[in-house]
Amino acid sequence: MSVLLVTSSPRGAASHSTRIATEFAHKLVAADPAATLVVRDLVANPLPHIDTDYATGIYTPAEARTKRQAEVVGVSDAVLDELFAADTVILATGFINFNISSTLKSWVDHVARSGKTFAYGENGPKGLVTGKKVYIVLASGGIYSEGAAVQMDHAIPYLRSVLGFIGMTDVEVVRIEGVGMGPDAVTAALAKATAKVDALVASSAHTAIAA
C-alpha cells in the first residue's frame, strides 16, 4: 500500500488537522509492513496558483512549450504522478472562511486536468483516478457537521464533488470540530477524531487481510 499525505494548514505545529492526519498516515503505514508514505506539505512547498502559462501549457505539445510552460506543467505532472501512485490519499485542511485552505485548492487545480484525471465522452465526463481510498481530515473552530451551521460548510461538499468528478468516490471524513470553543472542547475533539482514526485503521487492516 502506498499512502499519500497532503497537508495544507498554515498553523504549522499548532495545526490540529496536520497532527491528526500525520498520525493517521503513520498508523496506516505501521499496520502494513509493505506500506510506503509520501508527504506533500503545501505550506512548506506551496504549489503555484494556475496562471496563463499553465492554462495554455497543458494544452500545448511538450516539444512546443515555452520554458515557463514546461516548468509549471512539470510541477502539475509531478503532483499527478504522486496521486496516481497512491493507493490511499489523506487530505488535511483547516476550515478557512467556510472552505478549504487556498493551498489545498491549488493542489486540486493541479490534479483536476482534462485528459489526465478526467475525460469527456459520449456519456459525459468520466473520472480517471479510480480504485483509491480517500480520507479528508478537517479541523474547524465551530461545529459544521450538524445544526444550523451545516449550510456554511463548503469544504466537505466541495471536496466530495471535485474528488468524485475525477474518479475518487470512496471518501471518509474525519472531523476535528469545535476547537475554537475552549481547551476542553479541543481535548474532546482530538479524542473523538483519534478514536475514529483508530477505527478506520483497524478497518483498513481487516480489509487488507480479507483481500
Protein Blocks (a to p, Z undefined) as FASTA:
>chain_A
ZZddddfbfklmmlmklmmmmmmmmmmmmmpmkbccddddfklmccddddfklmmmmmgc
fklpcfklmmmmmmmmmmmmmmmmpmbdcdddddeehiacfklmmmmmmmmcghklgccd
fkopadfbghiacddddddfbdckgcjklmmmmklmmmmmmmmmnopabccddddehkln
ojklmmmmmmmmmmmmmmmmmmmmmmmmmZZ
